[in-house]
């Protein structure tokens, strides 16, 4: 008797109810195993994996969904799928958590080669882009302040106020402190002095007093006769009180100067001292020197140029000069964008690199970086380079 006949014979000897109970027990065990040990996603993954094994080649993978995932989680998912996650853009949002994936390319479910790039757009809570560093423009002339702000690429607006302490035409205040970063959506306000209101009031009153005490007003009589008539009448009256042959002097009572007297000229005022103002470049070379009178402003030279750097302004104060002073040009190093692509032209990495520094190519699993074309060891402008890789040697070869 064969094995099959023995098993069938033994099964037939079990009562019918026993067979039913046994089948139900086996079914319950299977269900419990599935419920306790496997999540629905895992079951779907098993089915999908089984399907993929039948349809995917060895060097192919199915694009996973990373939308709504945090960047770190999305990067791990992409790595497990054999893909390189690359951020292509950031979109500002004050409602979505920063570094959340908003969109992806290619879309989930597509079949692509392993090692390909999965491009994503993520959220950011940083709204402003820094334009430059705020210079100190207080007490500078309006022209000097505007030159400094334009040199730093800062958007600004001007208003005017009276000031008893700041010279007319100079800056009273600025809305952003010197040294702070200024963003693209920030407009800096500077206030320019209109001069002292008290001095203007005193000058106006003095002018009014001089007008009220002029000869025409003083000598005008109540009847409306002219100054000439009043003077002639006075002369006639004076002649009547003196006998013929007496000498009569025509005297100006207001000034105290007799007719024929010559006023003495005022001595010339001494010229204010002059001070040397020197403008230097970053390396100490002289850009410009000027001899400036005390209390005056030096003339700002044209913004200097420096390779790989952007001019941000001048150090020191060159307005209302009171002594010899040296002013030095200030710069900020340029930042350039280096985009890495693979041999197919697909973006595999983006880096921000300072002028003169080397870009670091992305690390790809199972590959060794061997160079880039063009050379990226001395970055001097925005550039796109092709990163070259070779498979890592297998141990034991």
Phi, psi and omega per residue, in radians:
X1 nan 2.301 -3.119
X2 -1.361 2.995 -3.125
X3 -1.107 -0.699 -3.125
X4 -1.086 -0.740 -3.127
X5 -1.164 -0.608 3.139
X6 -1.164 -0.775 -3.140
X7 -1.117 -0.763 3.140
X8 -1.092 -0.699 -3.121
X9 -1.146 -0.702 3.140
X10 -1.203 -0.660 -3.141
X11 -1.137 -0.660 -3.113
X12 -1.202 -0.436 3.141
X13 -1.304 -0.352 3.115
X14 -1.289 2.333 3.130
X15 -1.033 2.717 -3.080
X16 -1.057 -0.741 -3.127
X17 -1.138 -0.556 3.114
X18 -1.170 -0.678 3.115
X19 -1.127 -0.695 -3.137
X20 -1.129 -0.783 3.137
X21 -1.070 -0.722 -3.141
X22 -1.104 -0.769 3.133
X23 -1.093 -0.750 3.132
X24 -1.107 -0.701 -3.135
X25 -1.093 -0.740 3.122
X26 -1.100 -0.719 3.134
X27 -1.106 -0.744 3.133
X28 -1.089 -0.739 3.127
X29 -1.070 -0.753 3.128
X30 -1.088 -0.777 -3.137
X31 -1.105 -0.778 3.136
X32 -1.063 -0.725 3.118
X33 -1.066 -0.758 -3.137
X34 -1.164 -0.758 -3.084
X35 -1.203 -0.766 -3.049
X36 -1.336 -0.579 -2.983
X37 -1.870 -0.309 -3.060
X38 -2.236 2.282 3.015
X39 -1.447 2.801 3.109
X40 -0.980 -0.668 -3.140
X41 -1.117 -0.637 -3.129
X42 -1.152 -0.696 3.114
X43 -1.096 -0.775 3.117
X44 -1.119 -0.630 3.127
X45 -1.131 -0.675 3.113
X46 -1.096 -0.747 -3.141
X47 -1.133 -0.780 -3.131
X48 -1.110 -0.728 -3.131
X49 -1.093 -0.706 3.125
X50 -1.116 -0.684 3.130
X51 -1.177 -0.718 -3.120
X52 -1.102 -0.677 -3.129
X53 -1.047 -0.473 -3.126
X54 -1.461 -0.488 -3.001
X55 -1.897 -0.444 -3.055
X56 -1.573 2.452 3.019
X57 -1.347 2.980 -3.065
X58 -1.113 -0.560 -3.108
X59 -1.716 0.273 -3.138
X60 -1.937 2.776 3.087
X61 -2.610 2.778 3.116
X62 -1.718 2.303 -3.084
X63 -1.173 2.142 3.095
X64 -1.441 2.907 3.069
X65 -1.624 2.192 3.098
X66 -2.086 0.116 3.138
X67 -1.122 2.386 -3.108
X68 1.323 0.010 3.080
X69 -1.490 2.624 2.967
X70 -1.214 2.698 -3.003
X71 -0.986 -0.792 -3.103
X72 -1.072 -0.747 3.116
X73 -1.144 -0.737 3.134
X74 -1.092 -0.678 3.135
X75 -1.117 -0.688 3.123
X76 -1.156 -0.732 3.120
X77 -1.079 -0.768 -3.136
X78 -1.127 -0.718 3.137
X79 -1.093 -0.732 3.129
X80 -1.107 -0.484 3.109
X81 -1.539 0.025 3.128
X82 1.383 0.444 -3.105
X83 -2.056 2.771 3.120
X84 -1.839 2.048 -3.115
X85 -1.453 2.217 -3.113
X86 -2.285 2.273 3.083
X87 -1.466 2.119 -3.141
X88 -1.780 -0.300 3.136
X89 -2.870 2.747 3.054
X90 -2.194 2.338 -3.095
X91 -2.050 2.255 -3.115
X92 -1.255 2.422 3.047
X93 -2.718 2.307 3.076
X94 -1.692 0.111 3.137
X95 -1.941 -0.526 -3.117
X96 -1.692 2.407 3.135
X97 -1.024 2.450 -3.116
X98 -1.058 2.592 3.099
X99 1.190 0.445 3.040
X100 -1.607 2.347 -3.134
X101 -1.262 2.160 -3.123
X102 -1.705 -0.570 3.136
X103 -2.727 2.841 -3.130
X104 -2.511 2.747 3.101
X105 -2.601 2.109 0.087
X106 -1.251 2.881 3.132
X107 -1.280 2.747 3.138
X108 -1.023 2.525 3.069
X109 1.681 -0.297 -3.130
X110 -1.278 2.617 3.122
X111 -1.731 2.066 -3.136
X112 -2.358 2.989 -3.129
X113 -1.319 2.536 3.050
X114 -1.102 2.550 -3.107
X115 1.568 -0.078 3.118
X116 -1.287 2.926 -3.113
X117 -1.622 2.344 2.997
X118 -1.873 1.820 -3.078
X119 -1.485 2.393 -3.127
X120 -2.343 2.676 2.985
X121 -1.950 2.216 -3.086
X122 -2.041 2.854 -3.141
X123 -1.516 2.722 3.067
X124 -2.487 2.582 3.085
X125 -1.767 0.069 3.121
X126 -1.633 1.897 -3.021
X127 -1.546 -0.567 -2.972
X128 -1.659 2.572 3.025
X129 -1.912 2.205 -3.086
X130 -1.262 2.225 3.125
X131 -1.606 -0.698 -3.092
X132 -3.091 -3.094 3.135
X133 -1.734 2.313 -3.086
X134 -1.209 2.129 3.071
X135 -1.394 2.915 3.073
X136 -1.582 1.897 -3.091
X137 -1.921 0.007 -3.125
X138 -1.110 2.378 -3.112
X139 1.319 -0.103 3.061
X140 -1.370 2.787 3.040
X141 -1.199 2.822 -3.134
X142 -1.059 -0.760 -3.140
X143 -1.079 -0.759 -3.137
X144 -1.134 -0.733 -3.138
X145 -1.104 -0.753 -3.136
X146 -1.149 -0.657 3.095
X147 -1.074 -0.747 -3.141
X148 -1.154 -0.725 -3.125
X149 -1.193 -0.716 3.105
X150 -1.148 -0.666 3.118
X151 -1.103 -0.547 3.120
X152 -1.531 -0.034 3.116
X153 1.272 0.469 -3.037
X154 -1.713 2.401 3.071
X155 -1.441 2.341 -3.060
X156 -2.529 2.855 3.024
X157 -2.389 2.709 -3.018
X158 -2.117 2.413 2.985
X159 -2.300 2.921 -3.043
X160 -2.240 2.437 3.104
X161 -2.501 2.725 3.044
X162 -1.352 2.611 3.139
X163 -2.624 2.330 3.089
X164 -1.512 -0.215 -3.043
X165 -1.980 -0.324 -3.105
X166 -1.940 2.303 -3.108
X167 -1.039 2.517 3.142
X168 -1.004 2.304 3.133
X169 1.625 -0.111 3.128
X170 -1.768 2.822 -3.067
X171 -1.370 2.263 3.084
X172 -1.509 -0.791 -3.059
X173 -2.722 2.872 3.069
X174 -2.354 2.540 -3.021
X175 -1.362 -0.337 3.117
X176 -2.057 2.311 -3.105
X177 -1.146 2.586 3.094
X178 -1.088 2.384 3.130
X179 1.654 -0.237 3.134
X180 -1.454 2.667 3.103
X181 -1.304 2.463 3.128
X182 -2.020 2.181 -3.064
X183 -1.607 2.986 -3.041
X184 -1.160 -0.516 -3.094
X185 -1.725 0.324 3.116
X186 -1.894 2.268 3.051
X187 -1.887 2.069 -3.116
X188 -1.410 2.349 3.102
X189 -1.820 2.279 3.032
X190 -2.139 2.495 -3.100
X191 -1.941 2.201 -3.114
X192 -1.787 2.434 -3.130
X193 -1.311 2.361 3.022
X194 -1.648 0.090 -3.086
X195 1.656 3.139 -3.087
X196 -1.396 2.243 3.095
X197 -1.207 -0.591 -3.133
X198 -1.148 -0.735 3.140
X199 -1.129 -0.708 3.129
X200 -1.108 -0.701 3.136
X201 -1.125 -0.717 3.131
X202 -1.126 -0.719 3.130
X203 -1.126 -0.738 3.133
X204 -1.087 -0.737 -3.134
X205 -1.162 -0.677 3.124
X206 -1.110 -0.731 3.126
X207 -1.123 -0.658 -3.133
X208 -1.182 -0.695 3.135
X209 -1.108 -0.742 3.127
X210 -1.096 -0.649 3.127
X211 -1.155 -0.722 -3.076
X212 -1.233 -0.493 -3.073
X213 -1.770 0.263 3.122
X214 -1.186 2.684 -3.098
X215 -0.956 -0.623 -3.082
X216 -1.113 -0.659 -3.124
X217 -1.327 -0.743 -3.079
X218 -1.166 -0.726 -3.010
X219 -1.534 -0.054 -3.130
X220 -1.328 2.136 -3.114
X221 -1.546 3.011 -3.024
X222 -1.125 -0.471 -3.097
X223 -1.376 -0.107 3.113
X224 1.586 0.127 3.110
X225 -1.169 2.691 -3.097
X226 -1.304 2.888 3.112
X227 -1.031 -0.628 -3.114
X228 -1.104 -0.722 -3.136
X229 -1.126 -0.722 -3.122
X230 -1.143 -0.690 -3.134
X231 -1.175 -0.743 -3.135
X232 -1.111 -0.670 3.134
X233 -1.107 -0.730 3.129
X234 -1.085 -0.723 -3.137
X235 -1.115 -0.716 3.129
X236 -1.076 -0.739 -3.129
X237 -1.147 -0.671 3.135
X238 -1.136 -0.642 -3.134
X239 -1.164 -0.564 -3.109
X240 -1.200 -0.444 -3.066
X241 -1.611 -0.036 -3.136
X242 -2.096 2.523 3.128
X243 -1.405 2.848 -3.110
X244 -1.108 2.380 -3.141
X245 1.721 -0.292 3.089
X246 -1.233 2.585 3.111
X247 -1.566 2.151 -3.134
X248 -1.888 2.135 3.132
X249 -1.645 2.319 3.063
X250 -1.600 1.839 -3.025
X251 -1.988 2.373 3.045
X252 -1.509 1.864 -3.057
X253 -1.182 -0.579 -3.075
X254 -1.207 -0.751 -3.047
X255 -1.598 -0.400 -3.111
X256 1.351 0.228 -3.121
X257 -1.862 2.158 3.131
X258 -1.294 2.738 3.138
X259 -1.072 2.350 3.126
X260 1.702 -0.294 3.115
X261 -1.273 2.500 3.124
X262 -1.847 2.111 -3.137
X263 -1.154 2.486 3.129
X264 -1.339 2.394 3.122
X265 -1.225 2.548 3.105
X266 -1.237 2.510 3.118
X267 -1.177 2.554 -3.111
X268 -1.137 2.469 3.123
X269 -1.348 2.429 3.134
X270 -1.198 2.490 3.117
X271 -1.237 2.492 3.113
X272 -1.155 2.639 -3.130
X273 -1.137 2.759 3.110
X274 -1.983 2.563 -3.136
X275 -2.202 2.578 -3.117
X276 -1.489 2.215 3.051
X277 -1.965 2.140 -3.075
X278 -2.032 2.228 3.082
X279 -1.792 2.144 -3.122
X280 -1.969 2.646 3.009
X281 -1.498 3.098 -3.062
X282 -1.046 -0.516 -3.088
X283 -1.646 0.165 3.122
X284 1.556 -0.068 3.110
X285 -1.248 2.539 -3.075
X286 -1.414 2.187 3.080
X287 -1.588 -0.723 -3.039
X288 -2.876 2.513 3.005
X289 -2.238 2.548 -3.102
X290 -2.489 2.551 2.970
X291 -1.748 1.949 -3.003
X292 -1.999 2.307 3.103
X293 -1.134 2.577 3.121
X294 -0.992 2.302 -3.136
X295 1.529 -0.144 3.125
X296 -1.683 3.047 -3.126
X297 -1.869 2.500 3.028
X298 -1.329 2.679 3.100
X299 -1.523 2.145 -3.085
X300 -1.262 2.227 3.103
X301 -1.257 2.953 3.106
X302 -1.084 2.499 -3.120
X303 -0.969 2.200 3.137
X304 -1.298 2.846 3.129
X305 -1.972 2.505 3.075
X306 -2.473 2.170 -3.083
X307 -1.049 2.227 3.085
X308 1.461 0.040 -3.104
X309 -2.333 2.773 3.067
X310 -2.017 2.323 3.126
X311 -1.199 2.313 -3.110
X312 -2.022 -0.177 3.127
X313 2.515 -2.948 -3.108
X314 -2.038 2.512 3.048
X315 -1.549 2.614 3.102
X316 1.513 3.039 -3.094
X317 -1.973 2.247 -3.123
X318 -2.166 0.371 3.047
X319 -1.977 2.691 -3.137
X320 0.873 0.927 -3.015
X321 -1.087 2.303 -3.136
X322 -2.206 -0.040 3.131
X323 -2.890 2.982 3.070
X324 -1.134 2.431 -3.053
X325 -2.541 2.598 3.073
X326 -2.032 2.237 -3.105
X327 -1.983 2.330 -3.082
X328 -2.060 2.413 3.117
X329 -1.198 2.452 3.125
X330 -1.964 2.474 -3.097
X331 -2.339 2.810 3.012
X332 -2.247 2.291 -3.075
X333 -1.148 2.495 -3.119
X334 -1.366 2.579 3.075
X335 -1.990 2.267 -3.110
X336 -2.068 2.705 -3.140
X337 -1.750 2.180 3.097
X338 -1.959 2.102 -3.137
X339 -1.862 2.156 3.119
X340 -1.680 2.341 3.077
X341 -2.213 2.726 3.084
X342 -1.526 -3.027 -3.075
X343 -1.152 -0.315 3.115
X344 -1.633 0.029 -3.141
X345 1.522 0.101 3.136
X346 -1.423 2.385 3.128
X347 -1.213 2.236 3.134
X348 -2.081 -0.044 3.118
X349 3.104 2.609 3.109
X350 -2.344 2.331 -3.120
X351 -2.330 2.612 2.989
X352 -1.782 2.115 -2.997
X353 -2.230 2.361 3.080
X354 -1.246 2.689 3.128
X355 -0.962 2.313 3.069
X356 1.473 -0.109 3.141
X357 -1.681 2.934 -3.122
X358 -1.650 2.493 3.049
X359 -1.486 2.529 3.132
X360 -1.827 1.997 -3.092
X361 -1.173 2.679 3.119
X362 -1.142 2.629 3.105
X363 -1.596 2.212 3.135
X364 -1.945 2.356 -3.097
X365 -1.097 2.276 3.086
X366 1.411 0.073 -3.097
X367 -2.235 2.593 3.057
X368 -1.912 2.274 3.098
X369 -1.259 2.328 -3.100
X370 -2.111 -0.130 3.115
X371 2.670 3.010 3.108
X372 -2.389 2.690 -3.097
X373 -2.286 2.038 -0.010
X374 -1.297 3.090 -3.097
X375 -1.062 2.377 -3.100
X376 -2.096 0.443 -3.116
X377 -1.534 -0.168 3.139
X378 -2.531 1.424 -3.021
X379 -1.303 2.244 -3.127
X380 -2.295 0.092 3.116
X381 -2.958 2.944 3.013
X382 -1.063 2.387 -3.081
X383 -2.666 2.715 3.031
X384 -2.042 2.204 -3.082
X385 -2.191 2.606 3.071
X386 -1.657 2.051 3.129
X387 -1.465 2.343 -3.109
X388 -1.927 2.334 -3.111
X389 -2.301 2.733 3.006
X390 -2.282 2.580 3.118
X391 -1.054 2.443 3.108
X392 -1.162 2.461 3.112
X393 -1.147 2.456 3.126
X394 -1.415 2.312 -3.110
X395 -1.046 2.364 3.139
X396 1.761 -0.283 3.114
X397 -1.308 nan nan
